Amino acid sequence: MDMPELPNYIDLWFVDPDTVDNAAIQQITRGLLSADELAQSNRFRFPILRRDYLITRWLVRTILSERLSVPGQALHFAANRYGRPYLPSFPDLSFNISHTSRLIVLAVAAEVEVGVDVEHIQTDRATPNLAEYSFAVSERAALRSVAPNNFDHAFFSYWTLKESYVKALGTGLSTALDSFSFSLEQPATISFTSDTVDPTPPHFWLLQPSSTHLCAICVRRWSQQLLLRAWTVVSLTSRVPTNVIVLRRSTFS
């Protein structure tokens, strides 16, 4: 099946699940989600996890349906051997989802592989011990020089960039997080090095979608400079164009 021609953008869709009421959640389950998705939602022990899963599946099916002019319930998803989902009928469309406390984000792009990660930076998960376990030598050294009041922001800058890359690769955490590294020494820029040669060099953005969140985007297999567009989904009923703060980005050549 041919995919409709799409503009040269990476589109980002943000949802704060805490703004979605129960009535909207109930509406999600009516006719759009598959039987397997509904069954999966019932396996979650905690209601908040079930809510976030349902919103995520609604977001993916709704936005991809609009982009492809295909009914949302007709979209068929598959997964690669690492669990990354894709649309077999539309192989040139890439999408990726991430969620954290109070924010879900969907990234959609054509003709590239896209990965996205979002993290809540007010958390006790950012620790030197976790950095020693997960980060490359140069990144660990850089973090040791960061002032304590800036540690969480620096930690999650590296973490989101790393997650976005392995998600764009489609390999998830089967790729060791210390096998590639980022340098954030220069203002507003991102430098990337890897132990292996990537035939499709990645490019990155580090965003601040809210005062308490960081979000990283990675694209691979690009042919020309890409632009970002973003929307905030309000109560699953409307979309508001959003100017997301770009903290850093790769230099395109």
C-alpha positions in Angstrom: 0.0 0.0 0.0 1.4 3.4 -1.0 1.7 5.9 1.8 0.4 9.5 1.2 3.1 12.1 0.7 4.0 13.7 4.0 5.8 16.9 4.7 9.4 17.0 6.0 8.5 17.3 9.7 8.9 15.5 12.9 5.5 15.9 14.6 5.3 15.7 18.4 2.0 15.2 20.3 2.0 15.8 24.1 -0.7 14.7 26.5 -0.9 15.2 30.3 -2.8 12.1 31.4 -3.9 13.8 34.6 -6.0 16.2 32.6 -8.1 13.4 31.0 -11.3 12.6 32.9 -12.9 9.2 33.3 -15.7 9.9 30.8 -13.1 10.5 28.1 -11.2 7.3 29.1 -14.5 5.3 28.7 -15.0 6.8 25.3 -11.5 5.6 24.2 -12.6 2.0 24.6 -15.6 2.3 22.2 -14.7 0.9 18.8 -11.2 2.3 18.3 -8.9 -0.1 20.3 -8.5 -3.7 19.3 -9.6 -6.7 21.4 -6.0 -7.4 22.2 -5.4 -3.8 23.4 -8.5 -3.9 25.6 -7.4 -7.2 27.0 -3.9 -5.8 27.7 -5.4 -2.8 29.5 -7.3 -5.1 31.9 -4.0 -6.8 32.9 -2.7 -3.7 34.6 -3.0 -3.9 38.4 -3.1 -0.2 39.1 -5.8 2.0 37.6 -3.4 4.8 36.8 -1.3 2.4 34.6 -4.4 1.2 32.8 -5.4 4.9 32.2 -2.0 5.8 30.7 -2.0 2.7 28.5 -5.5 3.5 27.1 -4.5 7.1 26.4 -1.3 6.0 24.7 -3.1 3.5 22.4 -5.8 6.2 21.7 -3.1 8.7 20.8 -1.2 6.3 18.5 -4.3 5.1 16.6 -5.9 8.5 16.3 -2.9 10.5 15.1 -1.7 7.8 12.7 -5.2 7.4 11.3 -5.3 11.1 10.5 -1.8 11.1 9.0 -2.5 8.1 6.8 -6.3 8.6 6.0 -7.0 5.1 7.3 -9.6 4.3 10.0 -7.8 4.0 13.3 -9.4 0.6 14.1 -8.1 -0.7 10.7 -4.5 -0.1 11.5 -2.5 -3.3 11.9 0.6 -3.2 14.1 3.6 -5.6 14.2 6.8 -5.5 16.3 10.4 -6.3 15.5 12.3 -8.9 17.5 13.1 -6.2 20.1 9.5 -5.3 20.6 9.5 -2.0 18.6 6.1 -1.5 17.0 5.6 -0.5 13.3 3.0 -0.5 10.6 3.7 -3.2 8.0 1.5 -1.5 5.4 3.3 1.8 5.8 7.0 1.0 6.3 8.1 4.6 5.5 6.3 6.1 8.4 8.1 5.9 11.7 6.5 6.6 15.1 7.6 6.2 18.7 6.0 6.8 22.0 7.3 7.6 25.5 5.6 8.3 28.8 6.5 9.4 32.3 4.8 11.1 35.2 2.3 13.6 33.9 3.4 13.4 30.3 2.9 11.1 27.2 4.6 12.0 23.9 4.2 10.5 20.4 6.7 11.3 17.7 5.8 10.7 14.0 8.0 11.2 11.0 8.3 10.0 7.4 11.4 8.7 5.6 13.5 8.5 8.8 13.7 6.3 11.9 12.6 8.3 14.9 13.0 7.6 18.6 11.7 9.7 21.5 12.1 9.6 25.3 10.6 11.9 27.9 11.5 11.9 31.6 10.2 13.7 34.7 13.3 15.4 36.2 12.0 15.8 39.7 12.6 12.3 40.8 15.0 10.3 43.0 16.0 8.0 40.1 18.9 10.3 39.0 21.8 9.0 41.1 25.5 8.7 40.6 25.3 5.0 41.1 22.9 4.6 38.2 25.1 6.8 36.1 28.1 4.6 36.9 26.1 1.5 35.8 24.6 3.0 32.6 26.7 5.8 31.2 29.9 5.9 29.2 33.2 6.9 30.9 33.2 10.4 29.4 29.6 11.0 30.5 30.3 9.8 34.0 33.3 12.1 34.2 31.1 15.0 33.0 28.4 14.3 35.6 31.0 14.2 38.5 31.8 17.9 37.7 28.1 19.0 37.8 26.9 21.0 40.8 24.5 19.1 43.0 21.6 21.4 42.2 22.1 20.7 38.4 22.6 17.0 38.7 19.1 15.8 37.9 18.9 18.0 34.8 22.3 16.9 33.5 21.6 13.2 34.3 18.3 13.2 32.4 19.8 15.1 29.5 22.1 12.2 28.9 19.5 9.6 29.8 16.8 10.8 27.4 19.3 11.2 24.5 20.5 7.7 25.1 17.0 6.3 25.2 16.0 8.1 22.1 19.0 6.7 20.2 18.4 3.0 21.1 14.7 3.5 20.3 15.5 5.0 16.9 17.8 2.0 16.3 14.9 -0.2 17.2 17.1 -2.4 19.5 16.0 -1.0 22.9 18.3 -1.9 25.8 19.9 -4.8 23.9 22.3 -2.0 22.9 24.6 -1.2 25.8 24.1 2.3 27.0 27.9 2.7 27.6 28.7 1.7 24.0 28.0 5.2 22.7 28.3 8.7 24.3 27.2 12.3 24.2 29.1 15.4 24.9 27.1 18.4 26.1 30.1 20.7 26.8 29.4 23.2 24.1 26.3 25.4 24.6 23.1 24.5 22.7 24.8 21.6 20.8 25.0 17.8 21.0 28.0 15.7 20.0 27.7 12.0 19.5 30.3 9.2 19.3 29.8 5.4 19.2 32.0 2.3 19.5 30.5 1.1 16.2 29.9 2.9 12.9 26.3 3.7 12.3 25.6 3.7 8.5 22.8 6.2 9.1 24.3 8.8 11.4 21.8 10.0 14.0 20.8 13.6 14.7 19.3 14.8 18.0 17.2 17.4 19.7 17.0 18.0 23.5 13.7 19.7 24.4 12.1 21.1 27.5 8.3 20.5 27.1 7.6 21.7 30.6 9.5 23.0 33.6 9.7 19.5 35.1 10.3 17.4 31.9 13.1 16.8 29.4 12.5 15.1 26.1 15.0 13.9 23.5 14.4 13.1 19.8 16.6 11.1 17.6 16.3 10.6 13.8 18.2 8.3 11.5 18.2 7.9 7.7 17.5 11.6 7.0 18.1 13.2 3.6 17.6 16.8 4.4 17.1 19.1 7.4 14.0 18.3 9.4 11.7 20.6 11.3 9.9 20.0 14.6 6.2 20.7 15.1 4.4 20.1 18.4 0.9 20.0 19.7 -0.6 19.6 23.2 -3.7 17.4 23.2 -6.3 18.8 25.6 -8.8 16.3 27.2 -8.5 14.1 24.1 -10.9 16.6 22.3 -8.7 19.4 20.9 -5.1 20.1 19.9 -3.2 23.3 20.6 0.0 24.2 18.7 2.9 24.2 21.2 6.2 26.0 21.1 8.6 23.5 22.8 11.8 24.9 24.1 14.8 23.5 22.2 17.7 23.3 24.6 20.2 21.6 22.3 20.4 20.0 18.9 22.9 18.3 16.6 24.6 20.4 13.9 23.2 19.4 10.5 25.7 19.5 7.7 
